[in-house]
Amino acid sequence: MPRNRVFILLFRSIHEVLRVEKILKKQGVRHELVPVPRNLSSDCGMCIRLDGDATDIRRSLHDTEIDRSFVFDGEDYEQVEL
């Protein structure tokens, strides 16, 4: 997978989003909380947007359970495993 792509991470609850945000902040990983895009569905209305490399993201989140993850190329979302 190419480096430096935009990843959208969806979680089952806002509590999980906030827990992962805390992990990312502690590690100094640049991210932002954003509303879940309308064409993606989730049990939670917020998600995490990250720019970067899939390997680096996996390393940062190690054993964190992600409901679904997507790569956004500016036009389309492609579901990927992280």
Secondary structure, DSSP 8 states (H G I E B T S, - for coil): --SSEEEEEE-SSHHHHHHHHHHHHHHT---EEEE--TTS--SSSEEEEEEE-HHHHHHHHTT---SEEEEE-SS-EEEE--
